[in-house]
Amino acid sequence: MELYWLISGIALIVLELVVPGAILMFLGGGALTVAFLLWIGALDHWMGAFTTWFVVSLALIIVFRSMVQRFSGGTSDRESTNEDLDAAGTVVTVTETISPQDQGRIRYRGTTWPAICDDHVLEIDAEAKLVRRENLAWVVEPSD
């Protein structure tokens, strides 16, 4: 039975080179530990072997995973998740007349949105610039 654990442990560790995530090598380490314990006679039943593999693998993951990830590097990008902030300054097309008294509509990202403009009248097909969003309506200003 220890031969199966040994082969499984080696396969999991080698598979870690193909599948990133720093998990499989700890599962493989647990399998190698079980193979060793079976070989020296400390384990003699399949239930004890699986329990030991689970506990040892979990302990290895908890103790060493963050350390391995810190040294293995990798890339991470931090980008803005506020789409409204990213949209500010985008030039859009007016699809319904917008005036200070009446809400109109603009075309943005393939659909139309309600829009308001506090101090100008924007006619159909005029270009406007997104300023911010108030609830569902975009606040726009004339595009220069």
WOPE-V177377 format. One record per pair of residues at least 24 apart in sequence whose C-alpha atoms are under 8 Angstrom apart, sorted by the first residue. I is the first residue (numbers start at 0). J is the second residue. D is the distance in whole Angstrom. If there is no record, write none. Layout:
I:J:D + I:J:D
//
This chain:
0:34:8 + 0:37:8 + 1:33:7 + 1:34:4 + 1:35:7 + 1:37:6 + 1:38:6 + 2:34:7 + 3:34:8 + 4:30:5 + 4:31:6 + 4:33:7 + 4:34:5 + 5:30:7 + 5:31:5 + 5:34:5 + 21:64:6 + 21:67:7 + 21:68:7 + 22:60:7 + 22:64:7 + 25:56:6 + 25:57:8 + 25:59:6 + 25:60:6 + 26:52:8 + 26:56:5 + 26:57:8 + 27:56:8 + 28:56:7 + 28:59:8 + 29:53:7 + 29:55:5 + 29:56:5 + 29:59:8 + 30:56:8 + 83:131:7 + 83:132:7 + 84:131:7 + 86:129:7 + 87:128:8 + 87:129:5 + 87:130:5 + 87:131:6 + 88:128:5 + 88:129:5 + 88:130:6 + 89:128:6 + 89:129:6 + 90:126:6 + 90:127:6 + 90:128:4 + 90:129:7 + 90:142:7 + 91:126:6 + 91:127:5 + 91:128:6 + 91:129:7 + 92:123:8 + 92:124:6 + 92:125:6 + 92:126:5 + 92:127:6 + 93:121:7 + 93:122:7 + 93:123:5 + 93:124:5 + 93:125:5 + 93:126:6 + 93:127:7 + 94:123:5 + 94:124:6 + 95:122:7 + 95:123:5 + 96:120:7 + 96:121:6 + 96:122:5 + 96:123:5 + 97:121:5 + 97:122:7 + 112:136:7 + 112:137:7 + 113:137:6 + 114:138:6 + 114:139:7 + 115:139:6 + 116:140:6
//
